[in-house]
């Protein structure tokens, strides 16, 4: 590596190489780094004079930290160059290497610089607009970044297994025996003949060697917060398809598998305490829609009362949480990756995943998933069938009324007949008065006026609990 650096120094400064005598010139260096980012990348070396004379400088950990912090804080969007201490001809230097990025334009203190020869100038309005267009065009997105033509980076076995699955799931007739480069080209996983990052995340032999941030962290906490004891912690690597499967297995290892009788027969049916189909959908969404420029992992946290699935990015600017809860168009951050999951049958029509999660929780008599986009990430929370404690504390309820609410939460409704089954000694008139009292308090809502009358949780008081619908059996679970 040192020989390559020495040759680079001897060649002198250029549109992709810049020298600085020391980190005292960090302010000017940040302009150069911004200019490299708006060009095609480049290398900046502290400890070398402009004429190529190697002078070196003292470099401590705090020096490296200061440079890294300044780059992260003052250049926008954020960039993550390689910063490494090197020894050149016996003298310590600090090298910053920046690859070509796809999030142009980049700004340093509100100004966009570009590299012209060995100097910097400002981007024109037209150039800024052009970069913004390219950034929003899927051909220039992060997932389209090139990683080279080394076909050994791709697992042939994984590609052919994928094609076999696609042919089965989508009833297609793709040739599973074609050469790998041809298959990747047909799957739109090449960019000018080079493998792109999406291809590595889908079929890489060792994906994290090239995309080290593409990992998922799963933890089981014995309690209700992340400060509680961690009873199991795993960090999963591999392709995105592989991560979905191991995450699902991790979750199953830490939730209960219940057994219930079906209908009037003695047949027993096993049922997880959370709908696996909804959890898997949330995990897939977190993996395929996350912003892989963010250094955070995909995070799955299992608590005593809930499961949280975190994606390392917020929702795209064009969509809000309220949009998710109604029919909406799909805004894809990584359309190439999303299309691979669609072909494999892992997801269906784009934009329907949220409804799928809600419907699954509805059938399980669980609160609908909670979606949060207020932090630096987007996350989904699945809760067990338990009334929110903050609401219960504010309600003046008898033990009988609490039992009624728990019943409505589980079955989504209650009738006079259900009430009498819960409390056989109570008269019909007392039942009617009690239910009407809960309606007056705004806790329950009455539906119907005839013999088919039933009561549901008040949508105003319990907005996260999906109410009665055609998907819920009229007969309560016994």
Beta strands, then each sheet from edge to edge (+ up, - down):
strand 1: 17-20
strand 2: 42-46
strand 3: 75-76
strand 4: 82-88
strand 5: 91-98
strand 6: 107-108
strand 7: 113-116
strand 8: 119-122
strand 9: 146-148
strand 10: 190-191
strand 11: 194-196
strand 12: 216-222
strand 13: 229-236
strand 14: 257-261
strand 15: 268-272
strand 16: 298-302
strand 17: 306-311
strand 18: 370-372
strand 19: 378-383
strand 20: 444-447
strand 21: 454-457
sheet 1: 1+ 2+ 5- 4+
sheet 2: 3+ 6-
sheet 3: 7+ 8-
sheet 4: 9+ 11- 10+
sheet 5: 13+ 12- 16- 17+ 19- 18+
sheet 6: 14+ 15-
sheet 7: 20+ 21-
end
